[in-house]
Amino acid sequence: MTMRSVARLSGRLQAQVIARCLSRQVWAATSSYISAECQQYEQSLVMLPSASMHHVNVAYEALNTDRSEVRLLRVEPGRGFEALHCTLNVVSLLDDPRYETISYCWGKANRAGPLIVNGSPLSVPHNAIVALCQVRSANQPRTVWIDAICINQDDPDERSQQVAMMAFIYRSAMGNLIHLGSTDAEPGKAARIAEHLTILERKIDQAAHLLSKDDADWQMFSDGSRCPAAWSDTDLIGANDIVVVESLYASAWFSRLWVVQEAAFAKSNTCFFNGVEIPLLRILKVGQAYIDTAKSGPLFSQNSERGLDNAATMRRFVVGSRKLLFEDIYMLCQRLATTDQRDMIFAVVNLYCKAANLQVIPALLRPDYQNTTIDVFQDATRYVLLEEGDWVLNHIHHRSVDDIDLAGKPSWMHIWGQDVNPREESEPFPSHHRHAATTTGHLTILSDSPSHVLKLKAFLYGKIEFVTSPFTRAMLKNVECIRPTIRIATDLAKAALGEPRHETADDLNQYALLASILTAGENEDTKFQVQEKAKGLQAVVNLLQNQAVRPANLMITAGQLHTSMKHVLEHRAMFSAARGPPGMDVKFLGLCPKIVQKDDVVAVIEGGRVPLVLRPFEGQYQFLGTAYVPFHLEISGYSHEGEAEWVDIV
């Protein structure tokens, strides 16, 4: 079947459905929602190959980037799902044209619908069709910018140029029209949701009115960072309040990464939900108030919970003006989704430039759809290492040796947006240590090394001599499985501490060292906390040896420490390493990824804050992951003695 015949068939289906819908007065002036028969029309939409959306006869003339040219779509008046007739024109943003932007979810790449552009049929994502139908006026033309149509999606160079201009495009528009979808066809429900959101916003504003404008809590709330601490667990906006509006937050729009910058740069944002208009700021404010203040309550659907959480994140960008690092933006946005993996970087570069007060997108982050995903991720990782230090290495999760040897992928490259399963992988290690105050955070990295090579200066602290075997969850439930490891760990700690001088003090040091390692440095802000953990570990060892003796006035219970230990041992391995010539070497202990083996090397990048584990590989090194060594304890056997040396990591 040809594209023209498909378009004619789809047009007939539209006409039949619209006629039946109108005859039953489904499309009312005050509320347009998708009835069952309109949904049947949706299901009848043509399925297209995903490689390209623009199958046809619309001629895209080249854009002049020096004049910041874009295409604007003039949408002719219409109602419901009447056929869309549009005109596409090239304009310069320097001439201050009047238009609005449209923000929506693309949806499935191979699900498309037809519209008429400049007299020719064009097939674009189905959700773009629905969005245009929902925002167009019934009486007069409306000029909009919508990416699926206004960008030639078959031209990677143009896509790159227009994506780099995205902040300018949304900032120059009169406003942003957000299509939240049509998730619920119940008549009148959208209006009730809008009314309830208004009531909830009023409740929040009344509470905010009681804050002093000079109060730090007011500043944090006004810039979108978080709700006042005094509101925590007050149920200001509780689960029962959200029940009424839950279906709105289930919209897929709240799960997408691209929409964050679209909303953040717009002068204003208006949401269209089942024919009802709602200010986006109201939706985000209610979502953040719920996330920050609600007590436990009924569980919502996974989509709704995700939408509420992401609404809180979006508010930080839409109303916030605080300076942010790339790390901050990544940590806030990493759960949001993109269709193209490269967009995990491209979709946030303008947000980053705004938050970091950069006037130009850095070369290593500049959108370029000619580059592969590996190229993009590699450049982004290198940029962060050069500009913000080694935090990104703490987020690289190699699940197996095969993962490291993946063809074409450097071991030091972060897979941006990679899903991390907390049941399989541990949280990143703490990055603080006793030398953190003297480190600059700027690493000694050669910027002009080959793209796949990370050439840097590092302190190589010694080879790993021993690694504990990985534990399964079932093994950790068996005391008999844990007991030998604790015994080995105790012996290693004694070896690291050297000959005893004061038996009681050295016992405490031994347990302090082990407790720090077995809990990955958790809750060790003061010397008192370190001592309490040491006593806690003594209690655990006594329990494992069937000597149920518990120190008096213990702040951390043996049970709590035991739980933390089991979590660490499930996700990590414990190692011992030696530094120096045989017979005169210094022992030190730590935690490392489970894939580490004997003779791997512990290192710290010059200027860095976290220790790494490297594997010698054909005269170079592979990066296995970060390690935890209790640097803040003088008993760790660690020091910055010696010279840093150049190493190549591939």
Sequence and secondary structure as in RCSB ss.txt:
>XXXX:A:sequence
MTMRSVARLSGRLQAQVIARCLSRQVWAATSSYISAECQQYEQSLVMLPSASMHHVNVAYEALNTDRSEVRLLRV
EPGRGFEALHCTLNVVSLLDDPRYETISYCWGKANRAGPLIVNGSPLSVPHNAIVALCQVRSANQPRTVWIDAIC
INQDDPDERSQQVAMMAFIYRSAMGNLIHLGSTDAEPGKAARIAEHLTILERKIDQAAHLLSKDDADWQMFSDGS
RCPAAWSDTDLIGANDIVVVESLYASAWFSRLWVVQEAAFAKSNTCFFNGVEIPLLRILKVGQAYIDTAKSGPLF
SQNSERGLDNAATMRRFVVGSRKLLFEDIYMLCQRLATTDQRDMIFAVVNLYCKAANLQVIPALLRPDYQNTTID
VFQDATRYVLLEEGDWVLNHIHHRSVDDIDLAGKPSWMHIWGQDVNPREESEPFPSHHRHAATTTGHLTILSDSP
SHVLKLKAFLYGKIEFVTSPFTRAMLKNVECIRPTIRIATDLAKAALGEPRHETADDLNQYALLASILTAGENED
TKFQVQEKAKGLQAVVNLLQNQAVRPANLMITAGQLHTSMKHVLEHRAMFSAARGPPGMDVKFLGLCPKIVQKDD
VVAVIEGGRVPLVLRPFEGQYQFLGTAYVPFHLEISGYSHEGEAEWVDIV
>XXXX:A:secstr
  HHHHHHHHHHHHHHHHHHHHHTT S SS     HHHHHHHHTS B  TT S  SS       GGGTEEEEEEE
    TT   EEEEEEEEGGG    EEEE     TTBEEEEEETTEEEEEEHHHHHHHHHHS SSS EEEE HHHH
S TT HHHHHHHHHTHHHHHHHSS EEEE       TTHHHHHHHHHHHHHHHHHHHHHTS TTSHHHHHHHTTS
   GGGTTS TT HHHHHTTHHHHT GGGGBSHHHHHHHH S EEEEETTEEEEHHHHHHHHHHHHHH  S    
 HHHHHHHHHHHHHHHHHH      HHHHHHHHTTSB SSTTHHHHTTHHHHHHHTT SS  GGGS  TTS HHH
HHHHHHHHHHHHH GGGGGG    SHHHHT TT  TT   TT    TTTS        TTGGG  S   B TTS 
TT EEEEEEEEEEEEEE     HHHHT HHHHHHHHHHHHHHHHHHH S SSHHHHHHHHHHHHHHHHTTTTT S
SHHHHHHHHHHHHHHHHHHTT     TT SS HHHHHHHHHHHHHH EEEEEEESSTTS EEEEEEE TT  TT 
EEEEETT SSEEEEEEETTEEEEEEE B  TTSGGG     S  EEEEE 
